[in-house]
Amino acid sequence: MRKWYEMEACNQGPIIGGQVYLVRNIMGYPFEAKMKEEEQKALMAAVCYAVRESEEVLQKKFVFINFSEVRDYEQQALIGKLAIPPQMFEKGHEAGILISEDESISVLVNGKEHLCIQVSCPGNHIQEAMALAGQMDDCLNQYLKYAFSKKYGYLTSSPLYMGTGMSASYLLHLPYLEKKSVMHQIEKQISQYGFTLRPHFDGQTEAPGSVYRMRNRKTLGLSESEITSALEHLAGQLAEQEEALARQCFNEDRLSQVDPMYRAYGLIKYARKLGYDETMACLSLLHAGDLYQIWPEQAEICPFAVMLNTADAVLSASAEKNISSSERGRARADYIRRNLPMLDASEAVSS
């Protein structure tokens, strides 16, 4: 089954995909910081039952992963592939995750809060993700009584999630805005509307892959629709600015834009050892080439999926052991050679 981040919509514009998170705590249990191990186990069993009972309604099958039974790099791989929101993950707990086969829905249990429902979507479909998250929320609420106040909304240990208990974000690919050195200015402007804009991936460079995450900072006093509408508006404006800059550059000197993209393809397609930041820079160029129809129509490159699947922890999880930096370099190059399609030069779009 194709994962949500492998879908074509992830490569059709500056907006790669979106995620909605719903934070919930359950009546009858103390907040996570004060929970005993027996309470955590009981809560996990109750959530697993509720999810299993909801599978038919959601038309999704879920797999349960108990973090006590997996290694650290396997947990980090789940974070790297966007199954777990890192801001909600807490080590040392009796915790686990239920995740759908296409990885579009996950339920983190016993993180920093009792529950975090996460729904991911390809492209700019945050409203669809919100609707699915709401459906999942309603299904679980039939079996679990949420801690809720008429005055304050959903009760959480962190004031960041008080109110709707919701956070929403978009992942954006912004290489042309980045080249113009305006990202810090844009970040300040975005913050005035109650949102943050930060590099998504960690690395030696400032923003590996030129991928940024835009997220709301607060939930109290705002409705779900207000948050998602503001997110759509701000992300849409950034996407328009990015596309306008790209068109300007292509119109001024198309060859100077296309040539680095083909060079990047040749490098990572035939390399035998690849560093992380080098790979991310090349995949960013491939993503831009896919967006602006440089590659043949039948070439399914899926740069964002390759970014996720070649992260250090994901490569270790695939090898089923904690591999060294040198081994990761070889594994990264091997993965890309296997999964990056061969381009027919005769069918390539003319420069």
C-alpha positions in Angstrom: 0.0 0.0 0.0 1.3 3.4 -0.9 2.0 5.7 2.0 0.4 9.2 2.1 3.8 10.9 1.4 4.3 8.8 -1.8 1.2 10.3 -3.4 1.5 12.5 -6.5 0.0 15.5 -4.7 3.1 15.8 -2.5 5.0 16.9 -5.7 2.5 19.2 -7.3 3.3 22.5 -5.6 5.3 24.2 -2.9 2.8 22.8 -0.4 4.0 19.2 0.1 1.5 18.1 2.7 -0.3 18.9 5.9 -0.9 17.5 9.3 -3.6 17.9 12.0 -3.0 17.0 15.6 -5.7 16.6 18.2 -4.5 16.4 21.8 -6.8 14.7 24.3 -6.7 13.6 27.9 -9.0 11.0 29.5 -11.2 11.4 32.5 -10.2 9.2 35.5 -6.4 9.3 34.8 -3.9 11.9 36.1 -1.8 13.8 33.6 1.2 11.9 32.2 3.7 13.4 34.6 1.9 11.9 37.6 0.7 8.6 36.0 1.9 5.3 37.4 3.0 2.4 35.1 -0.1 0.4 35.9 -2.3 3.4 34.9 -0.3 3.9 31.7 -0.8 0.2 30.7 -4.5 0.4 31.5 -4.9 3.6 29.4 -3.0 2.0 26.5 -5.3 -1.1 26.6 -8.4 1.1 26.6 -7.2 3.2 23.6 -6.2 0.1 21.7 -9.7 -1.3 22.2 -11.3 1.9 21.1 -9.2 2.1 17.9 -9.8 -1.6 17.0 -13.6 -1.0 17.5 -13.3 2.0 15.1 -11.5 0.3 12.2 -14.7 -0.7 10.4 -16.2 2.9 10.5 -12.9 4.5 9.5 -12.2 1.8 6.8 -8.6 1.6 8.1 -6.5 -1.1 9.6 -4.1 -0.2 12.4 -0.9 -1.7 13.6 0.1 -1.3 17.2 3.8 -0.6 18.2 4.8 -0.7 21.8 7.8 1.5 22.4 9.1 -0.7 25.1 9.6 -3.4 22.5 11.5 -1.4 19.9 14.9 0.2 19.8 15.6 3.9 20.1 16.4 4.2 16.4 13.1 2.6 15.5 11.3 5.2 17.5 13.3 7.9 15.8 12.4 6.4 12.5 8.7 6.8 13.3 9.4 10.5 14.1 11.5 10.9 10.9 8.6 9.4 8.7 6.2 11.9 10.4 4.2 9.2 12.2 4.9 10.7 15.6 4.9 14.5 16.3 8.2 15.1 18.0 6.8 17.8 20.2 4.4 15.2 21.8 6.9 12.3 22.2 8.2 11.5 25.7 10.9 8.9 26.3 10.8 6.6 29.3 7.0 6.1 29.4 4.9 3.0 28.9 4.0 4.4 25.5 3.0 3.2 22.1 1.4 4.1 18.7 -1.4 2.8 16.6 -0.7 3.6 12.9 -2.8 3.0 9.8 -1.3 1.0 6.9 -0.9 4.0 4.7 0.5 6.0 7.7 -2.0 8.7 7.2 -3.5 8.3 10.7 -1.7 7.6 13.9 -2.7 7.7 17.6 0.2 8.3 20.0 -0.6 7.0 23.5 1.1 8.1 26.7 3.2 10.8 25.1 3.3 14.2 26.8 -0.5 14.0 26.9 -2.7 10.9 27.1 -3.5 10.9 23.4 -2.4 12.6 20.2 -4.5 11.9 17.1 -2.5 12.8 14.0 -3.9 12.8 10.4 -1.5 13.5 7.5 -2.5 14.5 3.9 -0.6 15.0 0.7 -0.7 18.5 -0.9 -2.9 21.3 0.3 -5.8 19.3 1.7 -5.8 20.3 5.3 -9.6 20.6 5.5 -9.9 16.9 4.4 -7.3 16.0 7.1 -9.3 18.0 9.7 -12.5 16.2 8.7 -10.8 12.8 9.1 -9.2 13.7 12.4 -12.7 14.8 13.6 -14.1 11.5 12.6 -11.4 9.6 14.4 -11.9 11.8 17.4 -15.6 11.1 17.5 -15.0 7.3 17.2 -12.6 7.2 20.1 -14.8 9.5 22.2 -17.5 6.8 22.1 -15.3 4.6 24.2 -13.1 7.1 26.0 -14.4 10.1 28.1 -12.3 13.1 27.3 -11.4 15.7 30.0 -13.3 18.8 28.9 -14.3 22.1 30.5 -17.1 24.3 29.1 -15.0 27.3 30.1 -11.6 26.2 28.9 -12.3 23.5 26.3 -10.1 20.3 26.2 -8.0 20.1 29.3 -4.3 19.5 28.7 -1.1 19.6 30.8 0.4 22.1 28.5 -1.3 25.5 28.0 -0.3 25.4 24.4 -3.0 22.9 23.6 -5.8 24.2 25.9 -9.0 25.0 24.1 -9.5 23.1 20.9 -6.5 20.9 21.7 -5.7 21.2 18.0 -2.5 22.0 16.1 -2.3 22.1 12.3 0.7 22.5 10.0 1.8 22.5 6.4 5.1 21.4 5.0 6.4 23.8 2.3 9.2 23.5 -0.2 10.6 27.1 -0.6 14.0 27.0 -2.4 13.5 30.2 -4.4 12.3 32.3 -1.4 15.3 30.8 0.5 17.7 31.9 -2.2 16.4 35.4 -2.0 17.4 35.4 1.7 14.0 36.5 2.9 13.1 33.6 5.2 13.9 35.3 8.5 11.8 38.3 7.4 8.9 35.9 6.5 9.2 34.1 9.8 8.7 37.3 11.7 5.7 38.3 9.5 4.1 34.8 10.0 4.6 35.1 13.8 2.3 38.1 13.9 -0.6 35.9 12.9 0.1 33.3 15.6 2.0 30.9 13.5 5.6 29.7 13.3 7.7 28.9 10.2 10.7 26.8 10.9 13.0 24.4 8.9 11.5 20.9 9.2 14.6 18.7 8.9 17.7 18.8 11.1 21.1 18.9 9.5 24.4 20.8 9.1 22.8 23.3 6.7 20.2 25.8 8.0 17.2 24.2 6.2 18.0 20.8 4.6 16.0 20.3 1.5 14.6 23.8 1.7 11.6 22.2 3.5 9.8 24.3 6.2 6.9 23.6 8.5 4.2 26.3 9.2 2.3 25.6 12.5 -0.2 27.4 14.7 1.2 28.5 18.1 -2.0 28.6 20.2 -5.4 27.0 20.4 -7.2 28.7 23.2 -9.9 31.1 22.0 -9.8 29.9 18.4 -12.0 27.4 16.6 -10.7 24.5 14.5 -12.0 26.2 11.3 -10.3 29.5 12.2 -7.0 27.8 12.7 -7.2 25.8 9.4 -8.5 28.7 7.4 -5.7 31.0 8.6 -3.1 28.2 7.9 -4.5 27.7 4.4 -4.4 31.5 3.7 -0.9 32.0 4.9 0.5 28.9 3.3 -1.3 29.8 0.0 0.3 33.2 0.0 3.8 31.7 0.5 3.2 29.2 -2.3 2.2 32.0 -4.6 5.3 34.0 -3.8 7.5 30.9 -4.3 5.9 30.1 -7.7 6.2 33.7 -8.9 9.9 33.8 -8.1 10.5 30.4 -9.8 8.7 31.6 -13.0 10.7 34.8 -13.0 14.0 32.8 -12.8 12.9 30.3 -15.5 11.8 33.1 -17.8 15.1 35.0 -17.3 17.4 32.0 -17.9 15.8 28.6 -18.1 19.0 26.7 -18.8 20.6 28.0 -15.6 17.6 26.6 -13.6 17.4 23.2 -15.4 21.1 22.4 -15.5 21.6 22.0 -11.7 18.5 19.8 -11.6 19.9 17.3 -14.1 23.3 17.5 -12.4 21.6 16.7 -9.1 19.8 13.7 -10.6 23.0 12.3 -12.1 24.9 12.6 -8.8 22.4 10.9 -6.6 21.3 8.3 -9.2 24.8 7.0 -9.7 26.6 7.7 -6.4 27.8 4.9 -4.3 28.0 6.9 -1.0 25.9 9.9 -0.1 25.9 12.3 2.9 22.6 13.4 4.3 22.8 17.1 3.6 24.2 16.5 0.1 21.3 14.2 -0.6 18.7 16.7 0.7 20.2 19.5 -1.5 19.9 17.2 -4.6 16.4 16.1 -3.7 15.3 19.7 -3.3 16.4 20.3 -6.9 14.6 17.2 -8.1 11.4 18.4 -6.3 11.7 21.8 -8.1 12.2 20.0 -11.4 9.2 17.8 -10.8 7.1 20.8 -9.9 8.1 22.8 -13.0 7.7 19.8 -15.3 11.3 19.2 -16.2 11.1 15.4 -16.0 9.2 13.1 -18.4 5.5 12.7 -17.4 5.9 9.0 -16.6 8.8 9.5 -14.2 7.6 9.1 -10.7 10.4 10.6 -8.7 8.7 11.4 -5.4 11.5 13.5 -3.9 9.8 14.0 -0.5 9.3 10.3 0.0 13.0 9.8 -0.7 13.9 12.5 1.9 11.9 10.7 4.6 13.2 7.2 3.7 16.9 8.2 3.6 17.0 9.8 7.0 19.6 8.3 9.4 17.2 6.6 11.8 15.1 5.3 8.9 18.1 3.7 7.3 19.1 2.1 10.6 15.6 0.8 11.1 15.6 -0.7 7.5 18.9 -2.4 8.3 17.5 -3.6 11.7 20.6 -2.4 13.5 22.2 0.9 14.4 24.6 1.4 11.5 27.6 3.7 11.3 27.8 7.0 9.4 29.8 5.3 6.6 27.3 2.4 6.4 24.4 4.9 6.2 26.1 6.7 3.3 26.3 3.5 1.3 22.7 2.5 2.3 21.4 5.9 1.3 23.0 5.6 -2.1 21.8 2.1 -2.6 18.2 3.1 -1.7 18.2 5.9 -4.1 19.7 3.8 -7.0 16.9 1.3 -6.4 14.0 3.7 -6.1 14.9 6.7 -8.3 13.5 6.0 -11.8 15.8 5.9 -14.8 15.2 8.9 -17.1 15.1 8.5 -20.8 17.1 11.4 -22.2 15.2 11.3 -25.4 11.9 12.0 -23.5 13.3 14.7 -21.3 11.8 18.2 -21.6 14.0 20.4 -23.7 15.9 23.0 -21.8 
